[in-house]
Amino acid sequence: MLAVPCLLALAGVGPLQGRLALSLKDQQTLSSPANEATLELRRSFSAGTDKLGALLVKLTPKFDRDGNARDKIEVSASAAYRSADDMILSAEATHRSPDNRFEAKAAVKTRGYTLSLEHDSVDSAAISLVEASKGLLVLGKQCRLNAGVKLVPETTALAKAEVTVTDNLKVTPIVSCRTSDSKVSLVKLEASGIAKGYNIGWKADFIPARHEASLEIKEAVDHGVWIAKATVPTDGAIGTGSIALKREIIW
């Protein structure tokens, strides 16, 4: 039993970190919870500069939801290792209740390339997603290209390019295509940036097939962040827009 505290001392146990998030949502549809409160507690561990780990517990109690809802509890454990030649291996496992859902992710990063695997117990396949990415320069601009294959619920090819237009602006087109009939299943355009001179960041996206556009604004404040998000229908449909306000307190 004495070995446990000794190992923790050698591992370098970090401080207990917390995050409390309160969300209020004025949604015109009733397809998702309107208001939510979430508490996260995180403890990190390290063994030198090459081995890192963390344990995360997230609690979302039932709050202003339907009478059948139950408290949600999420437990995650993650670990990362950096080798002498700067190759990074990482893994993460998450269990969610009350739906008894298990997710696992693993990734290897070396020489600008990243290969990741993802599994979800809800899916029938052993691996849900295989994705690779590479950072490079295109016309003098930083760009990261992602290519992947999602195996469930049907095999789909994914492609994403994240282009740094300026220091304060990134543009990311995303396309996915079903391999069974080569039909495009999703086209999405994202843009994000930082307001110069302010502690404000923003992100906008547009999905033509869903006739939906959204704008999210984050402002960093003492001990946390304010987040506001608005989603609007681009085809004028009634009852599909929403406005959400979220406050995160971090310590």
ZIJO-V611953 format. One record per run of one state. SS is the DSSP state (H for helix, E for strand, C for the rest). FROM is the first residue (numbers start at 1). LEN is the number of residues. If there is no record, write none. Layout:
ss:from:len
SS:FROM:LEN
SS:FROM:LEN
This chain:
ss:from:len
C:1:1
H:2:10
C:12:1
E:13:15
C:28:7
E:35:13
C:48:3
E:51:10
C:61:11
E:72:11
C:83:5
E:88:10
C:98:3
E:101:10
C:111:2
E:113:8
C:121:8
E:129:10
C:139:2
E:141:10
C:151:5
E:156:11
C:167:2
E:169:10
C:179:5
E:184:12
C:196:4
E:200:8
H:208:3
C:211:1
E:212:10
C:222:2
E:224:10
C:234:8
E:242:9
C:251:1
